[in-house]
Amino acid sequence: MAQVVPDAELLARIDRYLDYLFDQWEQLPEMAAEWDEWDPDSRLTFALNWGVPADRLAQLRGWADAGLLTPAQRRRYDDLLRLVARNQDTLTYLLEN
């Protein structure tokens, strides 16, 4: 079976998604600490906008499952999954409150 080699554009997109998702997931504890100060509209905006990181994470999962990440990207992706697991309860709290 031939191995699929991703093009440079896809590899660059994967890097951007990894950068973006690390930024989003790393901010969650700080957001949770300030959550009581947020007004209802800001909380709703956060909840609605969280669809973007959720979608990008789903796309990354698909590319990872397809074997399209470089070894370095795969290491970063695995680190991201650990960050997601650490902060999942925080995200759940924010989305439910």
TIMIKOL-554636 format. One record per residue (C-alpha): x, y, z; residue in three letters. Coordinates in pm, 1 decimal, padded with zeros to 6 digits. Each point is the difference from the previous one (the first is absolute). Layout:
<atoms>
<atom x="X" y="Y" z="Z" residu="ALA"/>
...
</atoms>
This chain:
<atoms>
<atom x="00000.0" y="00000.0" z="00000.0" residu="MET"/>
<atom x="00135.5" y="00342.5" z="-00093.9" residu="ALA"/>
<atom x="00054.6" y="00249.6" z="00278.5" residu="GLN"/>
<atom x="-00191.8" y="00327.4" z="-00025.3" residu="VAL"/>
<atom x="00230.8" y="00299.4" z="00011.6" residu="VAL"/>
<atom x="-00174.8" y="00322.4" z="00104.0" residu="PRO"/>
<atom x="00075.4" y="00312.4" z="-00197.9" residu="ASP"/>
<atom x="00175.5" y="00304.1" z="00143.6" residu="ALA"/>
<atom x="-00326.6" y="00194.0" z="00026.3" residu="GLU"/>
<atom x="-00158.9" y="-00266.7" z="00217.9" residu="LEU"/>
<atom x="00310.8" y="-00027.3" z="00217.9" residu="LEU"/>
<atom x="-00005.6" y="00377.2" z="00051.0" residu="ALA"/>
<atom x="-00370.7" y="-00013.0" z="00087.5" residu="ARG"/>
<atom x="00067.1" y="-00274.8" z="00254.1" residu="ILE"/>
<atom x="00269.9" y="00215.9" z="00161.9" residu="ASP"/>
<atom x="-00237.5" y="00298.0" z="00015.6" residu="ARG"/>
<atom x="-00275.1" y="-00212.5" z="00152.6" residu="TYR"/>
<atom x="00239.0" y="-00138.3" z="00260.8" residu="LEU"/>
<atom x="00116.6" y="00352.1" z="00092.3" residu="ASP"/>
<atom x="-00357.7" y="00127.3" z="00017.4" residu="TYR"/>
<atom x="-00126.5" y="-00291.0" z="00207.4" residu="LEU"/>
<atom x="00285.4" y="00016.9" z="00249.1" residu="PHE"/>
<atom x="-00080.0" y="00368.3" z="00046.6" residu="ASP"/>
<atom x="-00371.7" y="-00063.9" z="00048.5" residu="GLN"/>
<atom x="00033.8" y="-00293.1" z="00240.1" residu="TRP"/>
<atom x="00277.9" y="00163.9" z="00204.2" residu="GLU"/>
<atom x="-00223.4" y="00302.7" z="00065.7" residu="GLN"/>
<atom x="-00284.3" y="-00198.5" z="00156.5" residu="LEU"/>
<atom x="00123.1" y="-00000.3" z="00363.0" residu="PRO"/>
<atom x="00046.0" y="00378.3" z="-00009.3" residu="GLU"/>
<atom x="-00344.0" y="00044.9" z="-00153.5" residu="MET"/>
<atom x="-00153.5" y="-00219.6" z="00267.5" residu="ALA"/>
<atom x="00167.1" y="00208.2" z="00271.0" residu="ALA"/>
<atom x="-00164.8" y="00314.2" z="-00142.7" residu="GLU"/>
<atom x="-00328.6" y="-00164.8" z="-00102.3" residu="TRP"/>
<atom x="-00206.4" y="00149.7" z="00283.9" residu="ASP"/>
<atom x="00093.4" y="00347.0" z="-00126.0" residu="GLU"/>
<atom x="-00124.6" y="-00068.1" z="-00354.1" residu="TRP"/>
<atom x="-00341.3" y="00131.8" z="-00097.5" residu="ASP"/>
<atom x="-00259.1" y="-00237.0" z="-00150.7" residu="PRO"/>
<atom x="00058.9" y="00124.7" z="-00356.2" residu="ASP"/>
<atom x="00373.8" y="-00065.4" z="00025.6" residu="SER"/>
<atom x="-00065.2" y="-00348.5" z="00135.0" residu="ARG"/>
<atom x="-00239.9" y="-00073.2" z="-00285.3" residu="LEU"/>
<atom x="00249.7" y="00131.2" z="-00254.3" residu="THR"/>
<atom x="00267.3" y="-00228.2" z="00144.2" residu="PHE"/>
<atom x="-00230.8" y="-00301.3" z="-00018.2" residu="ALA"/>
<atom x="-00101.9" y="00073.7" z="-00358.8" residu="LEU"/>
<atom x="00355.8" y="00071.3" z="-00113.3" residu="ASN"/>
<atom x="00136.5" y="-00319.1" z="00157.6" residu="TRP"/>
<atom x="-00132.1" y="-00179.6" z="-00306.8" residu="GLY"/>
<atom x="00306.5" y="00118.0" z="-00192.2" residu="VAL"/>
<atom x="00258.3" y="-00168.5" z="00226.6" residu="PRO"/>
<atom x="-00221.7" y="-00308.0" z="00021.5" residu="ALA"/>
<atom x="-00016.5" y="-00022.3" z="-00378.6" residu="ASP"/>
<atom x="00374.8" y="00049.5" z="-00042.0" residu="ARG"/>
<atom x="00072.6" y="-00269.3" z="00256.7" residu="LEU"/>
<atom x="-00230.6" y="-00236.5" z="-00188.4" residu="ALA"/>
<atom x="00182.2" y="00076.0" z="-00325.4" residu="GLN"/>
<atom x="00334.9" y="-00063.9" z="00166.8" residu="LEU"/>
<atom x="-00128.8" y="-00333.1" z="00130.8" residu="ARG"/>
<atom x="-00095.9" y="-00097.0" z="-00353.0" residu="GLY"/>
<atom x="00339.8" y="00092.0" z="-00139.5" residu="TRP"/>
<atom x="00174.6" y="-00180.2" z="00285.5" residu="ALA"/>
<atom x="-00213.3" y="-00310.5" z="-00053.2" residu="ASP"/>
<atom x="00085.6" y="00012.1" z="-00370.6" residu="ALA"/>
<atom x="00372.9" y="00012.4" z="00082.5" residu="GLY"/>
<atom x="00048.4" y="00342.7" z="-00157.7" residu="LEU"/>
<atom x="00194.8" y="00163.6" z="00284.9" residu="LEU"/>
<atom x="00377.9" y="00017.4" z="-00004.7" residu="THR"/>
<atom x="00172.7" y="-00161.0" z="00298.9" residu="PRO"/>
<atom x="00049.7" y="00343.9" z="00159.0" residu="ALA"/>
<atom x="-00364.8" y="00089.4" z="-00059.4" residu="GLN"/>
<atom x="-00106.5" y="-00331.8" z="00147.1" residu="ARG"/>
<atom x="00197.6" y="00072.9" z="00317.4" residu="ARG"/>
<atom x="-00162.4" y="00342.5" z="00025.7" residu="ARG"/>
<atom x="-00340.7" y="-00152.9" z="-00066.4" residu="TYR"/>
<atom x="00054.6" y="-00254.3" z="00278.4" residu="ASP"/>
<atom x="00103.4" y="00286.7" z="00231.6" residu="ASP"/>
<atom x="-00315.8" y="00183.7" z="-00103.6" residu="LEU"/>
<atom x="-00214.1" y="-00301.6" z="00084.6" residu="LEU"/>
<atom x="00154.2" y="-00006.5" z="00348.2" residu="ARG"/>
<atom x="-00076.4" y="00372.2" z="00038.5" residu="LEU"/>
<atom x="-00357.0" y="-00059.8" z="-00114.3" residu="VAL"/>
<atom x="-00040.9" y="-00281.2" z="00250.6" residu="ALA"/>
<atom x="00134.4" y="00220.3" z="00282.4" residu="ARG"/>
<atom x="-00234.2" y="00285.9" z="-00085.6" residu="ASN"/>
<atom x="-00310.6" y="-00187.6" z="-00116.4" residu="GLN"/>
<atom x="-00175.1" y="00038.5" z="00337.1" residu="ASP"/>
<atom x="00071.3" y="00372.4" z="-00007.3" residu="THR"/>
<atom x="-00149.2" y="00029.9" z="-00348.3" residu="LEU"/>
<atom x="-00304.8" y="-00197.9" z="00109.4" residu="THR"/>
<atom x="-00047.1" y="00236.3" z="00295.0" residu="TYR"/>
<atom x="00024.3" y="00307.1" z="-00224.6" residu="LEU"/>
<atom x="-00242.4" y="-00135.1" z="-00257.2" residu="LEU"/>
<atom x="-00253.4" y="-00109.8" z="00261.5" residu="GLU"/>
<atom x="00006.6" y="00325.1" z="00198.3" residu="ASN"/>
</atoms>
